[in-house]
């Protein structure tokens, strides 16, 4: 049977069960100083910060960078803005590729080929919520796997009379966009100019290639002083295991009262579906999270 992805969803009933379980006699002594927030971001189980015992395992142990004010929740070089248990997702930053030109077609700034690798953690870029976008009128944007398994992109060409970039979404003039393929843990963005801005003058002085989720707004992006990154949606799972034949049986990482559902964002034929653990995930690692739900 092919491998699948197990995703944990903590429900309200489960939260009550965990607190009751942790308060029983003869149980492991809970950790009293569990940190549940990093800056403005709530860090729910199975994620944890500061103390590795607060996370399910090393894959869910994140860094809270307190060198910044307010502190930033980090996963590698990416800042995390939201962690969702219900959706099995996180919102994080992704570096923007950009090139800017003077009126003669000479580059004045250039940050190209940003590369993000999610590593061995059970994370993947969402293929349904993200898209590759090129912004500009002499612009081509490409994305690929650094291993060379695929490369794809789009081209945006326009004149100053036709460009309409004051809109919230990509209309196809002054921008282009394409969806992400499924099941990718690493991506490389590449930005190119088709004609080196030779006939652009100072119109649309900068080109951008970015990975953005469904909340992206072109007008807000262009009006922003900081265009160094955009928000992307990353899907997280607990581990890759086999889906049980019996829907009432216990599954890896889950307790009783589990339910299964399927996801398409797997890797090839080896990961083709997913199931979530509901209600009853009572383990010693939950005991130490006594203050998680309050």
VOPAGU-2260 file (C-alpha; in pm, 1 decimal, decimal comma):
REM VOPAGU-2260
SITE   aa  ch    i         X         Y         Z
SITE  UNK   A    0       0,0       0,0       0,0
SITE  UNK   A    1     147,0     343,8     -86,3
SITE  UNK   A    2     272,5     573,9     184,3
SITE  UNK   A    3      55,7     862,4     291,0
SITE  UNK   A    4      82,6    1175,8     498,7
SITE  UNK   A    5     -51,7    1194,9     853,0
SITE  UNK   A    6    -175,7    1534,9     959,2
SITE  UNK   A    7    -268,2    1623,7    1315,4
SITE  UNK   A    8    -568,1    1842,1    1388,6
SITE  UNK   A    9    -630,2    1934,3    1752,0
SITE  UNK   A   10    -998,5    1990,3    1827,5
SITE  UNK   A   11   -1162,5    2153,3    2126,4
SITE  UNK   A   12   -1260,2    1816,6    2268,1
SITE  UNK   A   13    -905,1    1697,0    2233,0
SITE  UNK   A   14    -780,2    2007,2    2413,9
SITE  UNK   A   15   -1007,6    1934,4    2709,5
SITE  UNK   A   16    -897,3    1570,3    2713,0
SITE  UNK   A   17    -532,1    1669,8    2715,7
SITE  UNK   A   18    -572,9    1911,9    3007,0
SITE  UNK   A   19    -769,0    1653,8    3206,0
SITE  UNK   A   20    -511,7    1387,5    3130,2
SITE  UNK   A   21    -223,9    1608,5    3235,8
SITE  UNK   A   22    -390,9    1684,5    3569,0
SITE  UNK   A   23    -435,3    1322,1    3671,6
SITE  UNK   A   24    -230,6    1186,6    3959,4
SITE  UNK   A   25      84,3     982,8    3898,9
SITE  UNK   A   26     153,8    1150,2    3565,7
SITE  UNK   A   27     469,7    1315,4    3440,8
SITE  UNK   A   28     523,9    1658,6    3597,4
SITE  UNK   A   29     419,6    1926,6    3347,5
SITE  UNK   A   30     659,4    2195,0    3235,1
SITE  UNK   A   31     540,6    2516,9    3395,9
SITE  UNK   A   32     712,3    2773,2    3172,1
SITE  UNK   A   33     587,2    2667,9    2828,5
SITE  UNK   A   34     618,9    2958,1    2585,8
SITE  UNK   A   35     319,9    2976,0    2355,9
SITE  UNK   A   36     390,0    3295,0    2163,2
SITE  UNK   A   37     680,3    3431,2    1965,0
SITE  UNK   A   38     616,8    3798,4    1910,5
SITE  UNK   A   39     264,4    3816,7    1769,3
SITE  UNK   A   40     251,7    3452,3    1653,9
SITE  UNK   A   41      85,0    3180,0    1858,3
SITE  UNK   A   42     282,1    2853,4    1854,3
SITE  UNK   A   43      39,5    2560,5    1903,6
SITE  UNK   A   44     133,9    2196,1    1954,6
SITE  UNK   A   45     279,4    1997,2    1773,9
SITE  UNK   A   46     507,0    2300,2    1723,9
SITE  UNK   A   47     722,5    2433,2    2003,6
SITE  UNK   A   48     991,0    2690,3    2081,6
SITE  UNK   A   49    1260,7    2743,8    2346,7
SITE  UNK   A   50    1231,2    2394,0    2498,4
SITE  UNK   A   51    1247,9    2094,1    2264,8
SITE  UNK   A   52    1010,7    1903,1    2495,2
SITE  UNK   A   53     738,9    2146,5    2389,7
SITE  UNK   A   54     743,4    2016,5    2031,6
SITE  UNK   A   55     637,7    1677,2    1902,4
SITE  UNK   A   56     986,0    1619,6    1761,7
SITE  UNK   A   57    1273,0    1809,8    1603,3
SITE  UNK   A   58    1073,9    1868,3    1285,0
SITE  UNK   A   59     834,5    2092,4    1478,2
SITE  UNK   A   60    1087,2    2271,9    1696,9
SITE  UNK   A   61    1107,9    2629,3    1564,9
SITE  UNK   A   62    1336,4    2922,6    1639,6
SITE  UNK   A   63    1205,1    3233,9    1810,8
SITE  UNK   A   64    1452,0    3508,3    1721,9
SITE  UNK   A   65    1447,5    3757,9    2007,2
SITE  UNK   A   66    1718,2    3969,7    1848,5
SITE  UNK   A   67    1432,0    4137,8    1666,3
SITE  UNK   A   68    1165,0    4357,1    1820,0
SITE  UNK   A   69     907,5    4216,8    1827,0
SITE  UNK   A   70    1056,0    3864,5    1818,9
SITE  UNK   A   71    1024,2    3672,2    1491,8
SITE  UNK   A   72     925,8    3308,6    1454,0
SITE  UNK   A   73    1168,6    3149,9    1208,3
SITE  UNK   A   74    1197,4    2825,6    1017,3
SITE  UNK   A   75    1539,0    2834,0     858,1
SITE  UNK   A   76    1568,0    3173,3     687,1
SITE  UNK   A   77    1191,1    3215,8     652,4
SITE  UNK   A   78     980,9    3420,6     890,9
SITE  UNK   A   79     657,1    3249,1     997,7
SITE  UNK   A   80     348,6    3468,7    1044,5
SITE  UNK   A   81      81,9    3210,2    1122,6
SITE  UNK   A   82      52,7    2842,5    1220,1
SITE  UNK   A   83    -280,0    2670,6    1157,2
SITE  UNK   A   84    -367,1    2336,9    1314,2
SITE  UNK   A   85    -707,2    2315,5    1146,1
SITE  UNK   A   86    -570,7    2375,7     795,6
SITE  UNK   A   87    -237,2    2198,2     840,7
SITE  UNK   A   88     -58,3    2503,4     704,3
SITE  UNK   A   89     170,4    2791,7     787,5
SITE  UNK   A   90     210,5    3136,9     633,2
SITE  UNK   A   91     574,5    3230,6     581,5
SITE  UNK   A   92     791,0    3470,1     383,7
SITE  UNK   A   93     961,1    3393,7      52,6
SITE  UNK   A   94    1234,2    3611,1     -93,8
SITE  UNK   A   95    1145,7    3821,3    -398,6
SITE  UNK   A   96    1370,7    3833,8    -702,9
SITE  UNK   A   97    1402,1    4184,2    -847,3
SITE  UNK   A   98    1595,9    4386,6   -1100,9
SITE  UNK   A   99    1584,1    4763,6   -1137,4
SITE  UNK   A  100    1708,3    4974,9   -1430,3
SITE  UNK   A  101    1783,4    5335,6   -1511,6
SITE  UNK   A  102    1632,7    5503,2   -1814,4
SITE  UNK   A  103    1909,3    5366,5   -2038,3
SITE  UNK   A  104    1860,2    5000,0   -1957,0
SITE  UNK   A  105    2150,9    4976,8   -1710,2
SITE  UNK   A  106    2086,7    4773,6   -1395,2
SITE  UNK   A  107    2086,4    4974,4   -1075,3
SITE  UNK   A  108    2002,4    4686,9    -840,5
SITE  UNK   A  109    1978,6    4313,4    -879,7
SITE  UNK   A  110    1872,0    4036,8    -642,7
SITE  UNK   A  111    1815,9    3720,2    -839,5
SITE  UNK   A  112    1780,8    3346,0    -798,9
SITE  UNK   A  113    1643,0    3326,9    -442,6
SITE  UNK   A  114    1645,5    2966,7    -327,6
SITE  UNK   A  115    1445,4    2811,5     -44,7
SITE  UNK   A  116    1484,1    2453,1      71,0
SITE  UNK   A  117    1247,6    2321,4     337,5
SITE  UNK   A  118    1486,9    2038,2     418,3
SITE  UNK   A  119    1389,7    1710,3     579,3
SITE  UNK   A  120    1093,7    1853,1     768,4
SITE  UNK   A  121     752,3    1723,7     654,1
SITE  UNK   A  122     668,9    2048,0     472,2
SITE  UNK   A  123     566,5    2127,4     114,7
SITE  UNK   A  124     476,7    2441,9     -73,7
SITE  UNK   A  125     101,7    2444,4    -128,3
SITE  UNK   A  126      18,0    2383,6    -492,9
SITE  UNK   A  127    -339,1    2509,5    -451,5
SITE  UNK   A  128    -276,3    2834,6    -260,5
SITE  UNK   A  129      46,2    2962,3    -416,4
SITE  UNK   A  130     142,0    3086,7    -761,6
SITE  UNK   A  131     450,7    3211,0    -939,0
SITE  UNK   A  132     408,2    3569,2   -1056,4
SITE  UNK   A  133     611,6    3800,6   -1279,4
SITE  UNK   A  134     550,2    4175,6   -1249,5
SITE  UNK   A  135     686,7    4402,2   -1520,6
SITE  UNK   A  136     660,5    4482,9   -1890,4
SITE  UNK   A  137     982,9    4324,8   -2014,0
SITE  UNK   A  138     991,4    4039,4   -1770,8
SITE  UNK   A  139    1023,5    3663,7   -1756,8
SITE  UNK   A  140    1002,7    3465,8   -1432,5
SITE  UNK   A  141    1093,3    3102,0   -1381,7
SITE  UNK   A  142    1074,1    2858,1   -1095,4
SITE  UNK   A  143    1238,6    2522,0   -1063,3
SITE  UNK   A  144    1363,3    2253,4    -834,4
SITE  UNK   A  145    1737,6    2294,8    -771,2
SITE  UNK   A  146    1770,9    1924,1    -848,3
SITE  UNK   A  147    1660,8    2000,0   -1203,3
SITE  UNK   A  148    1343,5    1789,9   -1194,1
SITE  UNK   A  149    1142,9    2072,4   -1352,1
SITE  UNK   A  150    1154,6    2434,5   -1471,5
SITE  UNK   A  151     854,5    2643,6   -1573,0
SITE  UNK   A  152     768,0    3010,2   -1600,3
SITE  UNK   A  153     580,4    3290,9   -1772,1
SITE  UNK   A  154     659,5    3610,4   -1966,4
SITE  UNK   A  155     501,7    3955,1   -1929,5
SITE  UNK   A  156     540,5    4206,7   -2213,4
SITE  UNK   A  157     355,6    4539,0   -2240,8
SITE  UNK   A  158     388,3    4909,9   -2318,4
SITE  UNK   A  159     336,1    5204,8   -2089,2
SITE  UNK   A  160       2,9    5273,5   -2256,3
SITE  UNK   A  161    -132,3    4925,2   -2195,1
SITE  UNK   A  162       0,0    4841,2   -1847,2
SITE  UNK   A  163    -263,2    4854,0   -1574,3
SITE  UNK   A  164     -93,0    4763,3   -1250,9
SITE  UNK   A  165    -315,0    4948,1   -1007,9
SITE  UNK   A  166    -532,3    4641,7    -967,3
SITE  UNK   A  167    -538,1    4402,6    -674,2
SITE  UNK   A  168    -490,4    4088,0    -882,4
SITE  UNK   A  169    -304,1    3995,3   -1196,9
SITE  UNK   A  170    -505,1    4091,1   -1505,1
SITE  UNK   A  171    -248,8    3955,8   -1751,3
SITE  UNK   A  172    -121,4    4299,7   -1852,8
SITE  UNK   A  173     196,9    4399,5   -1675,5
SITE  UNK   A  174     202,4    4066,2   -1497,7
SITE  UNK   A  175     162,9    3694,6   -1552,4
SITE  UNK   A  176     113,7    3402,9   -1317,1
SITE  UNK   A  177     114,8    3024,2   -1317,5
SITE  UNK   A  178      28,9    2764,9   -1050,0
SITE  UNK   A  179     282,0    2554,2    -864,4
SITE  UNK   A  180     326,5    2185,2    -936,7
SITE  UNK   A  181     250,9    1944,1    -656,1
SITE  UNK   A  182     478,2    1817,8    -383,6
SITE  UNK   A  183     784,2    2041,2    -385,2
SITE  UNK   A  184    1002,1    2101,7     -82,1
SITE  UNK   A  185    1252,5    2334,6    -250,2
SITE  UNK   A  186    1218,1    2608,3    -510,3
SITE  UNK   A  187    1446,4    2843,0    -698,5
SITE  UNK   A  188    1316,3    3166,6    -858,4
SITE  UNK   A  189    1490,1    3321,5   -1159,7
SITE  UNK   A  190    1415,7    3661,7   -1313,0
SITE  UNK   A  191    1514,4    3772,6   -1662,2
SITE  UNK   A  192    1452,2    4069,5   -1890,1
SITE  UNK   A  193    1357,3    3983,7   -2247,7
SITE  UNK   A  194    1506,1    4296,4   -2408,8
SITE  UNK   A  195    1718,4    4431,8   -2121,4
SITE  UNK   A  196    1475,9    4724,3   -2080,6
SITE  UNK   A  197    1624,8    4892,8   -2387,3
SITE  UNK   A  198    1300,5    5063,0   -2489,5
SITE  UNK   A  199    1137,2    5102,1   -2150,3
SITE  UNK   A  200    1282,6    5435,9   -2040,2
SITE  UNK   A  201    1192,6    5498,5   -1678,0
SITE  UNK   A  202     855,1    5335,0   -1713,3
SITE  UNK   A  203     832,8    5022,2   -1495,8
SITE  UNK   A  204    1188,0    5063,3   -1374,1
SITE  UNK   A  205    1182,3    4738,8   -1173,7
SITE  UNK   A  206    1087,2    4380,0   -1254,5
SITE  UNK   A  207     984,1    4122,7    -996,2
SITE  UNK   A  208     953,9    3745,8    -975,0
SITE  UNK   A  209     782,1    3617,8    -664,9
SITE  UNK   A  210     600,4    3328,1    -509,2
SITE  UNK   A  211     276,6    3446,4    -352,2
SITE  UNK   A  212     -28,9    3297,3    -189,3
SITE  UNK   A  213    -395,6    3379,2    -243,7
SITE  UNK   A  214    -380,7    3690,8     -23,8
SITE  UNK   A  215    -130,7    3868,9    -250,7
SITE  UNK   A  216    -234,8    4215,5    -370,0
SITE  UNK   A  217     -35,4    4372,2    -656,0
SITE  UNK   A  218    -134,9    4730,6    -576,5
SITE  UNK   A  219     -31,9    4691,0    -211,2
SITE  UNK   A  220     294,4    4525,7    -311,8
SITE  UNK   A  221     392,0    4804,2    -553,0
SITE  UNK   A  222     297,5    5070,4    -298,0
SITE  UNK   A  223     503,1    4904,4     -25,5
SITE  UNK   A  224     852,8    5031,3      55,9
SITE  UNK   A  225     968,8    4678,3     140,8
SITE  UNK   A  226     939,5    4448,1    -158,4
SITE  UNK   A  227    1200,9    4199,1     -39,8
SITE  UNK   A  228     954,6    3916,5      26,4
SITE  UNK   A  229     600,1    3792,9     -18,7
SITE  UNK   A  230     378,8    3558,1     180,1
SITE  UNK   A  231     349,0    3191,6      82,6
SITE  UNK   A  232     146,7    2903,0     220,5
SITE  UNK   A  233     339,4    2595,0     331,3
SITE  UNK   A  234     154,5    2274,6     414,6
SITE  UNK   A  235     280,5    2068,7     707,0
SITE  UNK   A  236     217,2    1708,1     806,6
SITE  UNK   A  237     320,0    1490,3    1097,2
SITE  UNK   A  238     484,3    1201,3     916,1
SITE  UNK   A  239     449,6     975,4     614,1
SITE  UNK   A  240     279,4     648,7     696,4
SITE  UNK   A  241      32,9     400,6     553,6
SITE  UNK   A  242    -334,6     477,9     574,4
SITE  UNK   A  243    -508,7     198,6     767,3
SITE  UNK   A  244    -759,1     -22,2     588,1
SITE  UNK   A  245    -987,5      -4,6     889,2
SITE  UNK   A  246   -1104,1     356,7     936,6
SITE  UNK   A  247   -1169,7     282,7    1305,5
SITE  UNK   A  248    -819,5     156,2    1376,0
SITE  UNK   A  249    -550,6     355,1    1547,2
SITE  UNK   A  250    -307,1     523,7    1310,6
SITE  UNK   A  251      53,3     616,4    1365,4
SITE  UNK   A  252      80,9     919,8    1591,9
SITE  UNK   A  253    -289,8     915,3    1681,2
SITE  UNK   A  254    -503,7     769,6    1952,7
SITE  UNK   A  255    -866,6     660,8    1949,4
SITE  UNK   A  256   -1146,7     835,9    1759,4
SITE  UNK   A  257    -937,8     909,3    1453,3
SITE  UNK   A  258   -1067,8     999,7    1109,8
SITE  UNK   A  259    -908,0     991,6     765,5
SITE  UNK   A  260    -924,5    1224,3     468,3
SITE  UNK   A  261    -717,0    1255,2     155,8
SITE  UNK   A  262    -488,6    1520,7      14,7
SITE  UNK   A  263    -337,3    1544,5    -331,6
SITE  UNK   A  264     -18,2    1730,4    -242,8
SITE  UNK   A  265     203,2    1422,5    -214,4
SITE  UNK   A  266     525,4    1329,3    -386,3
SITE  UNK   A  267     475,8    1113,7    -695,7
SITE  UNK   A  268     325,4     772,2    -638,5
SITE  UNK   A  269     482,2     720,6    -296,9
SITE  UNK   A  270     273,6     984,3    -118,9
SITE  UNK   A  271     -73,3    1010,6    -260,0
SITE  UNK   A  272    -306,8    1084,9      30,4
SITE  UNK   A  273    -328,8    1213,3     383,8
SITE  UNK   A  274    -523,3    1158,4     699,4
SITE  UNK   A  275    -575,2    1363,8    1013,0
SITE  UNK   A  276    -582,6    1271,3    1376,5
SITE  UNK   A  277    -878,7    1403,8    1567,8
SITE  UNK   A  278    -962,0    1430,2    1935,7
SITE  UNK   A  279    -749,9    1174,2    2115,3
SITE  UNK   A  280    -377,0    1228,7    2090,5
SITE  UNK   A  281    -273,3    1169,3    2450,5
SITE  UNK   A  282      96,6    1109,9    2501,6
SITE  UNK   A  283     363,2    1212,9    2747,3
SITE  UNK   A  284     458,2    1495,2    2515,6
SITE  UNK   A  285     108,3    1637,5    2550,8
SITE  UNK   A  286     132,9    1609,5    2927,7
SITE  UNK   A  287     414,8    1857,7    2937,7
SITE  UNK   A  288     202,3    2099,8    2736,5
SITE  UNK   A  289     -25,4    2163,5    3030,1
SITE  UNK   A  290     -52,7    2532,1    2956,1
SITE  UNK   A  291    -108,0    2496,7    2582,6
SITE  UNK   A  292    -484,5    2545,6    2602,9
SITE  UNK   A  293    -593,8    2830,4    2822,9
